[in-house]
Amino acid sequence: MVTIALAKGRLADEAVELFQKSGILCNKPDDFSRKLIFHSEDGSIRFILVKPSDVPTYVEYGAADAGIAGKDTLLEEGRAIYEMLDLGFGKCRMVVAGFPEKKDIWITNAHTRVATKYPNITRSYFSRQGESVEIIRLNGSVELGPLIGLSDVIVDIVESGRTLRENGLVVLEEICPISARLVVNRVSLKVKDRELRSIMDKIQKVLEEQNNG
Amino acid sequence: MNRWKQYIPEGMQDFLPVECYNKRKTEECLRRIFFMNGYDEVETPIFEYFDVFADGNTTIAQEQLFKIPETGGRILVLRPDITTPIARIAATKLKNSGLPLRLFYISSVYRYEELQMGKQRDIAQGGIELLGVPGPEADAEVISIAIQALLELGLRDFQIDIGQVEFFKGLIEEAALDEQQAEDIRSLIDQKNILALESYLKNVDMPAGTKKVLLDLPNLYGGADMLERALSLTENPRCINAVRNIRQVYGILCDYELDKYITFDLGMVHSLNYYTGIIFRGITRELGYPICGGGRYDRLVSEFGYDIPATGVALGIKRILIALERQKGLDKIPPADILFVFEEGERNSAFRYLQKLRRKGKRVEVFMETGCDSDPVSYARRRGIERIFRVGERYFEEIIVEDGPDGDDCAG
């Protein structure tokens, strides 16, 4: 049996849809949003629903053989796992955003304060730019940072950019595009080669049809 | 009471009797297998100068070292691996001992790791190093000993996944990439992230043929037929030699009749500044991460001033124990064979007698009153001991302990 970890929420909904299209699942399980575990109809796959940022952890430990998670989570967690497929949904961008003009230039002129849910991505991005920044880790409503004066800029994912605009913020720099990925445990890929390969092939076929269609 | 008194630091572990028994059995099994293959055991200090591990020629990042500032002296570190100290020994104290050197160790190493199951900060390892032999015969020997050990330990359903870093290094040389580009590409191949690799390579200038092989590299894993496919992809002599080298090692392992445990992955590209040829990892369905790993490291010993080739493997004892436990459960500790009870006046003769039994290989316990068990029989029952010898001034009796209710509960 193969265990697949799904990131609870919108990604899981889209993932289940993809599994249905590719013939891996026939029906969406009843009461889906409250399930923790469910099986494919033929019993060959066990799906577990976990907090998005935990997907890479489950997969790295081998508690799940594969998982579906956003690229943002994968970058942030930096786990030793195989990233096999770009599933094309959950598309957005990881960006640096802030006011078009830096407002507060006195005290914090020497270094930039960045509010973010993604401290690792932020650290690696700014260190590659050769900038030292102060990272302020928040768990949500990151846009508030610059509004309240907690930070100069934010690093966050942006889909349409509406929330930013509503708060008078703009995208200052783009870090990378984000979308949902299929990740696989490094040992499972080798020891459950046949099972995983068949799942990936089915998904790949659907993805190709979507791209051509 | 100070609550820290009752806890141990994260990543460390107490081995309680059953775990310790199984750990020791594993270690003894490894020791026997290594020894029977002609390897001699060495022990190195638990801490050494930071300088020994500082050269970047190891697989361990500086962040992972446990450092001890020595007042007025240099920085010390808890040994993060044993291969490096063995290279130091080989290049200094054993420099005049002739070659090859076949050395093994069974010791803990210490690494500051993010904690996870089976990834402790005190990592018990058993491993061998074969120094002074450059060819495939040496690599095959090391791999075959790893397989012998895993089989002997009772592990089923494992495989040794073999790669060769020269294949990737040949392509990087051919593509004339700078260090950063090479590292970016390496990391994408290591993640088997084909899409990102494809888009990365789009913006890098290199021969189209090289690009094609690099793009294929994440998929170059599987059985021996994969090696043929790899050969058909490139004319780069470094790459071809790498595949030939794997085939030679595989040929030897076929002669050893161990080929059914072998698979290949040319996209295995970790620790490239350390490994110089064959690399491999042992994996099993039981565990999501490798149980052993090793390869050829021809440059390490020269860091210590003695230019000899070397190859080796380290087996993770805790990881093997986890895999064994999941596969078939841990072994029980055998109970004492005999529980000995004697009257005070018979102490001298009783002791002589029980020493005789012990010399004959019997595990003999002397019963002691603790108030925990009401009598020797209930104690024997609780401890699973089947025979009791009672000795008094005028009697000697043997009691066979029948199965019955467990002894008194001592927890209260």
Interface residues (C-beta under 8 A of the other chain):
Chain A: E60 Y61 G62 A63 I81 Y82 E83 M84 L85 D86 V184 N185 R186 V187 S188 L189 K190 V191 K192 D193
Chain B: Q116 M117 D157 Q159 D161 Q191 K192 N193 I194 L195 A196 Y221 G222 T263 D265 I283 T284 R285 L287 G288 Y289 P290
